[in-house]
Amino acid sequence: CLLYALVSYIQLKRTVRETVKIIGCWECDRIETAFILGYIRPRIYVPMGLSRKMRRHILAHEWAHLKTGDHWFKLLAYLACCLHWFNPFVWVAYRFMCKDMEHACDERVVKYMNLESRKQYSHALLTCSTNHSHYTPCPVAFGEISVKSRILSVLNYRKPSFWITLIAVI
C-alpha cells in the first residue's frame, strides 16, 4: 500500500511538473480536477481554462481543506489503512472519512452563500468532477467523491437553528 501511494504521488508530481502560477494556485493543462498536493508546502492545482467565478469557488473549497488540515488527516487515515490492509472495515471507514471530509468542506464554503451562489458552486463542482477516486493519501480533490450527493447537499443547505446547535453542543 505504501509503495502504491509513493508511486502514485510521484506520478502525480510528474503530471503537474509543467504548471503556471496564478493568484492563489497553480494552473495545469494535464489535470481534470482541482486538488491539493504536498504536505510541508501544499499547493493547490486547478485545471487550465476555468472561468474566474469557477476558479473562485474551487479555491474557496481547497482553502477550506487547507485551513482544517484535511490533507494531513487523509494521510494519517491512509497510513491506518496501510497498517490494517487486511481489514475491510478500515478501508470502508477511510472511504466514509473522505466523503464526510468533502461534505464538511462544502458546508464551510456555502455557509454564507445565497441560492444563486450555491448554484454556481454546484456547477463548478459538476464541471470539475472526475470519474475516478484517488486512494492515495493525497490529493484532496475538488470533484472526487459522491458528486451527486454533494450537489444536492449544497443546493439544499440550511443553516442549523440556534436551538439545534445548542442541543448538539450540550
Phi, psi and omega in degrees: 000318179293322178296317177300315180297318181295315179296317179297319180296316180295318178298319180293321176298321177293322181298320183263019180298320181259095182233167177241128179281125173234179184297118174086352183196185177237131179262138180221137180270002183253011179238158182249348179218160179278148178199168176257135179226129179114162182238309181287308175238078183293144179239149175260126178248135178232153176293151180285148173089017178279149176289163182298317180296316182296317179297322179299316179293318180296316179295323177299318179296311183292324177293327176296321175299315182295319182298326182265358178071031182300327181295328177286319179296322179294322177297314179298318179294322178293322176297323175297321177296322179294321179290324182246047184301336184275348186261111182295334180293327178292319179293321177295318178298320178298316180298315179294323178297317179298318179296313179296325179298317180292318179296317180296321179293317177301318179297319178298323183286317186270003184309317184249017181270150171276178185298319181297318179293323177294325176296317178295321178296318178297321177297318177297320179297316179292319180297321184264012180289151181236155183275347182236149180263152178257118179263010175280164180296341175218147017264164167265105190260154185289305186250045192272310194240134172041062184298319182299311181291328178293320179295316178298320179295318180295314183291331181259015184294133173226138177296137176293143181290165181302318184291322178295318177297316180297316179296320179295321179293318179294000000 
